[in-house]
Amino acid sequence: MSYMSFKQKKTQLAAVLLPISLLASTVAYANDNSRITALEEEVALLKSEQSSQDWTDKVSINGFASVGFGVADNDAGYLGYSKDNSFKTDSVFALQTSFAFNENTEATVQLIAEGKEDWDPRFEWAFISHHISENLTVRGGKLRLPTYMLSDYLDVGYAYPFARPNGEVYGGPLSAYSGIDFIYTADFSDITWTIQPFAGEADYTEGTYLKDMWGAVNQLDWEEFSFRVSYLDTKVAIEAYNLEIDASFTGLGFTYDNDSLLVMVESTRTKTEGSSKDTTAGYVAVAYRFDEFQPYVSISRRETASDERSGYTAGLRWDFADNLAVKFDISTAHDLDNTAGGLAGNITNAEGVLPYDDSRVTSIIFDAIF
């Protein structure tokens, strides 16, 4: 977006005021005070409209929303659902505003409220970005953690065909951090290379936070193919025990998208020093578009030293109107192999028996962008 220089503004203002001044002289000569008053009001209106136009050029506002309904066949807690049907788990509303200080610098704020958080609003994004050059941008403030393939639009359900990001790979408590990143993009014939180093800190859970966080994302895009590698290194600080633990995250991703066929493969590895909760997870998802309909399936796996489970999903997206879509989804957790499967509600009873060895969630979600 370009803006007029001070000199250009003076020239434009002169072009507007010159004929008005000439006309005003004629009116004065005719001693017609009423017409002078009318012309003064017109000039004031023109100035007001010019100021309003400048303001609207600097500000953009958009948003997104999802309204979901779902129910599980038991209380294992898979995907956040239980036998009590819920409108909250997958429902979200957000507004995003950007203000351009000039053609190279802008501020962005995203305010989001989620049903599962009792609609308490929070700032998910709040940062200033500056384009150092055509290929390099620096951002600082509260940013989305870029570790996953869907990180940039994690909450924007309309942006992907599935009802939600994969439940075996995604779903942790951390999605944003406070810090800085650099985004460098270079084009080599049909290949686009993007590297995004970042550093900062983040609140993880109450009493636990991440410090000395640093990492990078490396992505290559070639025609319909995309390849992505991400890495994060940090220290987990636990205030109650005055303890710091080294932790790391590695992500690998692949996407093929020819506008009809979509194939996504993602694998992640989370390691925590001295912990049995090191986690390996991954999924393969396929979707195919038939006009406004897009059926999809996925297979996924999640394993720790003490838990494991497989996930299977089948669904259908229907783009029934501009900027509006509805998704019908059935997701199941299987192959827990006598473990809790990482499911919060699957707790050993008094007899030492786990109550659930699978779980199924049926849901319908409406997505919109505006």
C-alpha positions in Angstrom: 0.0 0.0 0.0 1.5 3.4 -1.0 0.8 6.8 0.5 1.2 10.4 -0.8 4.2 12.4 0.2 3.9 15.7 1.9 4.7 17.5 -1.4 2.0 15.5 -3.2 -0.5 16.3 -0.6 0.3 20.0 -0.9 -0.1 19.8 -4.7 -3.5 18.0 -4.4 -4.7 20.5 -1.8 -3.7 23.4 -4.0 -5.6 21.9 -7.0 -8.7 21.7 -4.8 -8.4 25.1 -3.2 -7.4 27.2 -6.2 -10.8 27.0 -8.1 -12.6 27.5 -4.8 -10.6 30.6 -4.0 -11.3 32.1 -7.4 -15.0 31.4 -7.1 -14.9 32.9 -3.6 -13.4 36.1 -4.9 -16.2 36.4 -7.4 -18.8 35.8 -4.7 -17.2 38.4 -2.5 -17.3 40.8 -5.4 -21.0 40.1 -5.6 -21.2 40.5 -1.8 -23.2 37.2 -1.6 -22.5 36.1 2.0 -24.7 33.1 1.9 -22.8 31.6 -1.0 -19.5 32.2 0.8 -20.9 30.3 3.8 -22.0 27.4 1.6 -18.5 27.2 -0.1 -16.8 27.2 3.3 -19.0 24.3 4.4 -18.1 22.4 1.2 -14.4 22.9 1.8 -14.8 21.6 5.4 -16.7 18.6 4.1 -13.9 17.9 1.5 -11.3 18.1 4.2 -13.3 15.8 6.4 -13.8 13.2 3.6 -10.0 13.3 2.8 -9.1 12.7 6.5 -11.6 9.8 6.7 -10.2 8.3 3.5 -6.7 8.5 4.9 -7.8 6.7 8.1 -9.6 3.9 6.4 -6.6 3.3 4.1 -4.4 2.7 7.2 -6.8 0.3 9.1 -8.0 -3.1 8.1 -10.4 -5.2 10.2 -11.3 -8.8 9.6 -12.2 -11.9 11.7 -13.3 -15.5 11.8 -15.7 -17.6 13.8 -16.5 -21.3 14.3 -19.6 -22.7 16.0 -19.3 -26.4 16.8 -21.5 -29.1 18.2 -20.3 -32.5 19.2 -20.7 -35.5 21.5 -18.6 -38.5 22.4 -19.7 -42.1 23.1 -17.9 -42.1 26.5 -16.2 -39.8 29.0 -12.6 -40.5 28.0 -12.2 -36.8 27.0 -11.1 -37.4 23.5 -10.8 -34.1 21.6 -12.2 -32.4 24.6 -15.7 -34.1 24.4 -17.7 -36.3 26.7 -21.1 -38.0 26.6 -22.6 -34.6 27.5 -23.0 -32.8 24.1 -21.2 -29.5 23.9 -21.4 -26.3 21.8 -18.2 -25.0 23.5 -15.3 -27.3 22.6 -14.8 -26.2 19.0 -16.5 -22.8 19.1 -14.4 -19.7 18.7 -14.8 -16.0 17.7 -11.9 -13.6 16.8 -11.3 -10.1 15.4 -8.0 -9.0 13.9 -7.0 -5.4 13.3 -4.0 -4.0 11.4 -2.9 -0.4 11.4 -0.3 0.8 8.9 2.0 3.5 10.2 3.6 3.7 6.8 4.2 1.5 3.8 6.8 -0.6 5.7 5.6 -0.7 9.3 2.3 -1.9 10.8 0.8 -3.1 14.0 -1.5 -6.2 14.2 -3.8 -7.2 17.1 -5.9 -10.4 17.2 -8.5 -10.7 20.0 -9.9 -14.2 20.4 -12.5 -15.9 22.6 -13.0 -19.6 22.8 -16.0 -21.5 24.1 -13.8 -24.0 26.0 -12.3 -21.1 27.9 -15.8 -19.8 28.8 -15.4 -17.1 26.2 -12.8 -15.1 28.1 -11.2 -12.9 25.5 -7.4 -12.8 25.2 -4.9 -11.2 22.8 -3.5 -14.1 20.7 -1.5 -11.7 18.5 -0.2 -8.2 19.4 2.9 -7.3 17.4 4.6 -4.7 15.2 6.1 -5.7 11.9 8.6 -3.9 9.8 9.6 -4.7 6.2 13.4 -4.2 6.3 13.5 -5.1 2.6 11.4 -6.8 0.0 12.6 -10.2 1.3 13.0 -9.6 5.0 10.5 -8.7 7.7 11.1 -8.4 11.5 8.2 -8.7 14.0 8.1 -8.1 17.7 5.5 -8.6 20.4 3.1 -11.4 21.1 3.3 -13.9 18.2 2.0 -17.2 17.1 4.5 -20.0 17.8 5.4 -21.3 14.3 6.2 -24.9 15.1 3.4 -26.7 13.2 2.3 -26.6 9.6 -1.1 -25.0 10.6 0.4 -22.7 13.2 -0.3 -19.4 11.3 -4.0 -20.1 11.0 -4.4 -22.7 13.8 -7.8 -21.3 15.0 -9.2 -20.3 11.6 -11.2 -23.4 10.9 -12.3 -22.1 7.5 -8.6 -22.2 6.3 -8.3 -26.0 6.2 -10.7 -28.8 5.2 -10.7 -30.7 8.4 -13.1 -30.1 11.4 -10.0 -29.3 13.5 -6.2 -29.7 13.5 -5.2 -33.4 14.1 -5.9 -34.4 17.7 -2.8 -36.6 18.1 -0.3 -34.0 16.9 -2.0 -30.7 17.9 -3.8 -29.8 21.1 -1.1 -28.7 23.5 -1.6 -25.7 25.9 0.9 -23.5 24.1 0.2 -21.6 20.9 1.7 -18.1 21.3 4.8 -16.5 22.8 6.3 -13.1 23.5 9.4 -12.3 21.6 10.8 -11.6 18.1 11.1 -13.3 14.8 12.6 -12.6 11.3 11.0 -13.9 8.1 13.2 -14.1 5.1 11.9 -15.2 1.7 13.9 -15.9 -1.5 12.7 -17.0 -4.9 14.8 -19.3 -7.1 13.0 -20.0 -10.4 10.0 -22.2 -9.3 11.2 -22.6 -5.7 10.4 -20.3 -2.8 12.6 -20.6 0.3 11.4 -19.2 3.6 13.4 -19.2 6.9 11.9 -17.9 10.1 14.2 -17.8 13.2 12.5 -16.8 16.5 13.3 -16.2 20.2 11.3 -15.3 23.3 9.4 -16.7 26.3 5.9 -18.0 27.0 3.5 -19.0 29.8 2.9 -22.7 29.5 0.5 -23.6 32.3 -0.1 -21.9 35.7 3.2 -21.9 37.6 5.1 -23.2 34.6 6.7 -21.1 31.8 9.2 -21.4 29.0 12.3 -19.2 29.0 15.4 -18.9 26.8 13.3 -20.1 23.9 14.8 -20.1 20.4 14.2 -21.9 17.2 13.7 -21.7 13.5 11.4 -22.8 10.7 12.8 -23.7 7.2 10.3 -24.2 4.4 10.6 -24.9 0.6 7.7 -24.4 -1.7 7.9 -25.8 -5.3 4.8 -25.7 -7.5 2.2 -28.0 -5.7 4.7 -29.3 -3.1 5.8 -27.9 0.2 8.5 -29.2 2.6 8.9 -27.9 6.2 11.3 -28.4 9.1 10.9 -26.7 12.5 12.9 -26.8 15.7 12.5 -25.2 19.1 14.8 -25.3 22.1 13.8 -24.0 25.6 14.0 -24.3 29.3 10.9 -25.3 31.3 10.8 -23.3 34.5 8.6 -24.8 37.3 8.2 -22.1 40.0 6.9 -24.5 42.7 10.1 -26.5 42.7 12.5 -23.7 41.6 13.4 -26.1 38.8 14.5 -25.6 35.2 14.4 -28.5 32.6 15.7 -28.6 29.1 13.2 -29.3 26.4 13.0 -29.4 22.6 10.6 -29.8 19.7 11.2 -31.0 16.2 8.6 -31.0 13.4 8.6 -32.3 9.9 5.9 -31.5 7.3 5.0 -32.2 3.7 2.1 -30.9 1.7 0.9 -31.6 -1.9 -2.0 -29.4 -3.0 -3.1 -29.0 -6.7 -6.4 -27.2 -5.7 -8.3 -30.5 -6.0 -6.2 -33.1 -4.2 -4.7 -32.2 -0.8 -2.2 -34.5 0.9 -0.7 -33.5 4.3 1.9 -35.5 6.3 3.3 -34.2 9.6 5.5 -35.7 12.3 6.6 -34.2 15.6 8.9 -35.1 18.4 8.9 -33.4 21.8 11.7 -34.2 24.3 11.9 -33.2 27.9 15.0 -33.8 30.1 14.5 -36.7 32.6 10.8 -37.1 31.6 8.8 -40.2 30.6 6.5 -37.9 28.6 8.7 -37.6 25.6 6.1 -37.7 22.7 6.3 -38.8 19.1 3.2 -38.1 17.0 2.3 -37.9 13.3 -0.6 -38.1 10.8 -1.4 -38.6 7.2 -4.4 -36.7 5.8 -6.0 -36.7 2.4 -8.8 -34.5 1.1 -10.3 -34.1 -2.4 -12.5 -31.3 -3.7 -15.6 -31.9 -5.8 -16.9 -28.4 -6.5 -18.2 -27.2 -3.2 -17.8 -30.6 -1.5 -14.5 -31.8 0.0 -14.4 -35.3 1.7 -11.4 -36.1 3.8 -9.8 -38.9 5.8 -6.8 -39.1 8.2 -4.8 -41.7 10.1 -2.6 -40.6 13.1 -0.5 -42.0 15.9 0.7 -40.7 19.3 3.1 -42.4 21.6 4.9 -41.7 24.9 6.7 -44.0 27.3 3.5 -44.6 29.2 0.7 -43.9 26.7 -0.2 -44.6 23.1 -3.2 -44.3 20.8 -4.1 -44.2 17.1 -6.6 -41.8 15.6 -8.9 -42.3 12.6 -11.0 -39.5 11.1 -13.5 -39.2 8.2 -15.4 -36.2 7.3 -17.0 -33.9 4.7 -16.6 -30.2 4.2 -19.4 -28.3 2.3 -18.8 -24.7 1.2 -22.4 -23.8 1.0 -22.0 -20.0 0.6 -19.2 -17.4 0.1 -16.9 -17.4 3.2 -19.1 -20.0 4.9 -18.5 -23.8 5.3 -19.9 -26.6 7.3 -18.0 -29.8 8.3 -19.4 -33.2 9.3 -16.8 -35.3 11.2 -16.4 -38.6 12.9 -13.1 -39.1 14.8 -12.1 -42.2 16.8 -9.3 -43.1 19.2 -8.2 -46.8 19.0 -5.2 -49.0 19.8 -4.6 -47.7 23.4 -2.9 -51.1 24.2 -4.0 -51.1 27.8 -2.8 -47.5 28.4 -4.7 -44.3 29.2 -3.9 -43.1 25.7 -3.2 -39.6 27.0 -6.9 -39.1 27.6 -7.7 -37.1 30.6 -10.9 -39.0 31.5 -9.3 -42.5 31.1 -8.2 -43.0 34.7 -7.5 -46.3 36.4 -10.4 -47.2 38.8 -10.2 -48.8 42.2 -9.7 -52.2 40.7 -6.7 -51.0 38.7 -8.7 -51.2 35.4 -8.8 -48.5 32.7 -12.5 -47.8 31.8 -12.0 -47.1 28.1 -10.1 -48.8 25.3 -11.4 -46.5 22.6 -13.5 -43.4 22.1 -15.6 -41.9 19.3 -16.5 -38.2 18.7 -19.2 -37.1 16.3 -19.3 -33.4 15.5 -20.6 -30.7 13.1 -18.9 -27.4 12.8 -19.8 -24.1 11.0 -16.8 -22.0 9.9 -16.9 -18.4 8.7 -14.4 -15.6 7.8 -15.3 -12.0 7.3 
